[in-house]
Amino acid sequence: MTREEIQEVLQDRPDARWRAKQIAHHLYARAVDSFDLMNDLPKALREELAEKFVVQPLSVADHKMSVDEVDKLLVHNGDSQVFECVLLPYHDRVSCCISSQVGCPMGCKFCATGLGGFDRNLSAGEIVGQYLMLQRLSERRVSHVVFMGMGEPLLNLDNVVKAMKLLHEEVGLSYRHITVSTVGIVPQINALGEIGLPIHLALSLHSAVDEVRDRLMPVNHKWPVADVMQAMKKYQRSTGRKITLEYLLIKELTDTPEQAEALARAVKGIPNVINLIPFNWVDTEQGFARPEKERIRAFRRVLEKHGANVTQRIERGHEIAAACGQLAGQHMGRFAKKTKPLPVVS
């Protein structure tokens, strides 16, 4: 709930506005997980709230910690449908990666989440609840949020936007520290641009050649590379925010010099960052492999020759299955009861 929604719940009280402010502070700034800990509220009010509402909708099904201090939580909302969130501490910041759906309907061939199918969208409360659970694990403030966990955020746009507004207005995070990743759903990219939040938008491109991207990502059949890049250009112009292109390096498929040249052409003239991601092994029918370091360096050299701004993702948490969908896929309940077809977005 927003502060205004909390106030509406308390509208019969003469002090509703003040109490709503207190409750929101406890929920979002202090990340408390019990009404009992809101000790500046009257006891009767705490008891009344506890009868009607929950502070934390999520429960932990599994918790793993890697040797490099990455925490991964497998959580659920009282059912068998589990989803994941990850705490990522760095020397200069603490970031977290959160999910927007239980499973994912997009069916990308390299993705552990997509291989498991799709069940449902997460509510704004379930999305923000992931952040708050991770904040309770960290002694430092979690200052950055990336929507790169399970699911396609733009297929759950209303709840994702509400969650981002809560993170900004109530938790106090800068919009510039929030990143949303998409596989490239053109109408939703345009809709997000019209909303005008100054967030980072990251496109999971993975190939700038339609024939290759078609093999990897079913969404490309509906919105091919030229269409999605045009939408990203429009988003960049309307928001003034540099776009990020996530690029998965798969040996002898997306890591060739020809692929690098095509990528350099696709981003020409757009303020951008290309984030290279060497393939994190997932058991797929395609038998994808991770390229050797020299192939990665050669790919990067081609991009830099064309003046591209290139980074390489810091990889962490391998031994705890930190890539999205991997831990859920190992869980007995699985995260998807059924597989749904690619949705039609008009």
N, C-alpha and C positions, 0 to 999 in steps of 0.2 A: 504494500500500500504506500501511496505517496502521503506526505504530511496532510494534504487536503483531504484525502480519503480517510485517514485516521480521524481527523477532526469531524468529518461527517458521521462516523460511527459514534462519536462522543457528543453529538449535537445537542442532546438533552441536558448536558452539564453546562453550568455557567462559565466554567473554566476550560471549556473544550479546546480552545485554541492553544492555551498554554500547555495543557496536558498532551495534546498532539505533538507539540514541539518537543516536549520531554521524551515521549515514547519514540519518536523518530530518531532523536539523538542516541538513545540507548540502542535501538535496533541497528542503525547504520554507522554511526560514528564510533560507538563502543563495541559493536558486534556481540551484544549479550545474547545468550541462548535460553534465557528463562525470564519470565515476568518477575520472578522472585528477586532477581538482581536489579530490578528498576526500583531501588530503595528510596527514591525521593517521591514515588507515587504513593497515595494512600493504600493501605493494605486491602481495603474493600474493593478498590478499583483494580488492583492487581489480580485479585481473586476472580472478579467479574470478567476481566480480559482473558484469564487462563481458561475459563469455562467455554469461551466462544471462539478463541483464536489460538493459533500456534505461532511461536516466534521463529522457529526453525522448521521448515517443512521436510527437511531431508534427513535421512539416516545413512550411516556408513556401512556398506557391504564389505568393503576391503580397503586397506590402507597400506601402501608400500612406500618405502623410502630408499632412494638409491645412494650409492657411495658418494655421489657429488651433491647430496642434500636436496634432491628433487623429491617432493612428496606427491604421490598420486592417490587420489581418492576415487573409489567406485561407490556411487551413492544411488539412492532410490527414494521414492516418495510413498513407501509403504506397500509397493507392489513388486513384482518380479522384474520390472523393467529398469535396468541399471544404466547409468551414464557416468561420464568421467569428468574430472577436473584436476588440474595439475598446478602445484606451487613451484615457482622457478626463481630461487634467490640468486642474484648476481652481486658483485661487489658494490655496484653503484645504485642498485634498485632491486625491488622485489616485484616480480611479474606473476601473473597467473593466466592459465589457459582454461577457458570454460566452454561448456557445451550449450547448444541451442535447441537440440532435438534428441530424442531417444532413437539412436540409430541414424540412418540417412537414406533418403530415397534416390540420391543422384547416381549411384551405381558406378562410381569411378573404379577402374580395374586395378588400381594399385593401392587402394585404401582399405584398411582393416574394418573401418566402420561401414563403408559401403558394401562390403562383402557380407555383412550381417543383416542387411535389410533395414527397414524403417518401422517405427511404431507410432510415435506421436510427437507433437511439438511440446516444448517445455513452456511453462508459464513464466511470467516476469519474476514471480517469487522464487521459482525453482532456479532461475538463472542467477539472480542476485544472491540467493541462498548459497550457491557454490562459492561465490566470492567471499561471503561472510564466514563460511566454514574454513576456507583456506586462511583468511585473516586471523582466525583464532589459533592457527598453527604457527603463525609467524610472530616473532617478537618485534620485527620491523614492519613498517606500514607497507601494505601491498599497493603500489602506486600505479601499476600498469596492468591493463586487462586486454587479452586478445581472445576474440571469438574464433578460435581455431580448433576447438574440441570437436565433439561429435555433432554432426548435422550441418545443414546449409542454413546459415543465419537469415538470409534474405527470404527464405520460404516461411520464416516465422517472424516477419518484419515488425508487426505491431508489438509483440512481446519483447523482442530484442530492443526496439527503440525505447519502450517504457523502462526496460532494465537499464539501458544506458543513461536515461534521464535520472533514474534513481541513483545510479553510481555517481553521477555528476552533482546533482542537486542535494542529495542527502548524505552520501558517503564523502563527497568532496573531491572526487577525482577530476582531473582535467580531461576534457574531451580529447585533447591532443595526445593523451596517454591511453586511448582506447582504439583498438584496431579490429575491424570486422573483415573476415575473409569470405570470399564468395567464389564459386566455380564459374560464375559469369551468367547470371540470369538478367537479361537486358532490361525488361520492364521494372524489375525491382531495384536495379542499380539506378535507373532514372528516378524512381520514387524516392530512394534514399537521398539522392542529390537534391531533390525538391524540398525535403524536410530540412536540409541545411545544417545538420550538426557538424561541427568542425572535427570530425574523427578521421582516422586513417582508414582507407579502403584498400584491401589487398586482393588482387585477383590471382586465383590458382590457375595459371595459364598452362604451364608444363610442356607446351609445344606451340610454336607460332605457325605450324604447318597443319592445315585442316585434316589431311589424310592421317597424320599421326595422332592429332588430338581426338579425332573421331574414334580411334581405337582405344584411347585411354579414358575418354570422358563422354558418355552418351549425350550430355547437354550440348555438345558441340554440333550435333546434327540439327538442333533447333536454332542455336545462336552461334554461328561459326566465328572464327577468329576476327575477321574484319568487323563484324557487328559488335562483338563484345569490346573490342579495342575502341571502337567509335563511342560506345557508351562510357568507357573509362575516361576517354578524352573529355567528353561532355561533363562527367562528374568532376574531373580535375579543374576544368574551367569555371564551373559553377561554385565550387567550394574553395578553390585556391590551394588545395592540399595536394602535395606530391603523392602519387600513387605508388603502391608496391606491387611488384609482380613476383609471385611465388613460382619457382621453376624447379621441377623435380628432375634430377639427373638419373636416367635409367641407361644402363650400359648398352651401347650400340643401337639405341632407339632415339633418345632425346639429347644425347651428349655429343653428337657429331658436329664437325665444323659447319656443315650445311644448316643444321638446326640453330647453331649460334648466329650465323649470318641472318637467318630468317627472323630470329628474335630481335637482333639489333635493328633490322628494318622496321619491325612492328612498333618499336618504342620510340623511333626517331621523332623528335620534336615534342615529346611529352615529358614534363618533369617527373622523374621516376626513380625508383630503386629496384634493382633486380636481385632477389634473394635466392641464391642457389641452394638446393636441398638434395644432397646425395641420397639415393633411395635407401630407406630404412626397411629392411627385409620384412616382407609379409608373404605368407604362403599363398600364392595365386596360381591359377591355371596357366598363366602366361609365362611363368618362369622368369620374371624380371630379376635383374642382377644390379648390384651396386658398381659403378665405374671405379677404376683404379684412380689413385690420386693424380697421376700424370694426365689422364683424360680430363679430369676436373680442371686442372690447371690450364690445359690447352683450350678448353671451352671458355674459361674465364678470359684468357688472353685475347681471344677473338672479340669478345664483347668490349673489353677495355680498349682495343684498337679502334673501335668505333665510338669511343667516348662514353660508353655506358657506365652508370654508377652501380657497381656490383658489390654485393656482400655475400657471405656464406653463413648459413645458419649454424649457430653453436649447438651441437648435438649433445643431449644429456639424457640420462635416465634409461639407457638401453636395457640394462639388466632388470628393470621393473616394467618393461613393456610400456614405455612412456608415450609412444606414438598413439594418436587418437584411435580408439576402437580396439587396441590390442588387448588391454586388460579386460574389457567387457566381453570380448570374444572368448576369453579363457574362463569366464565365470559360468557356473553351472546353469544359472537362469537364462543366460544369453540376454541380449537387449532387444531382440526383435521376435515377436510372435509370428509375424508374417512379412512377406515382401510385397510392397506396393509399387505400381508402375510409376514411371517418371511423371510428375504432375504437369498439367498444362497451365501455364501462367499467361493470362491475356492482359 
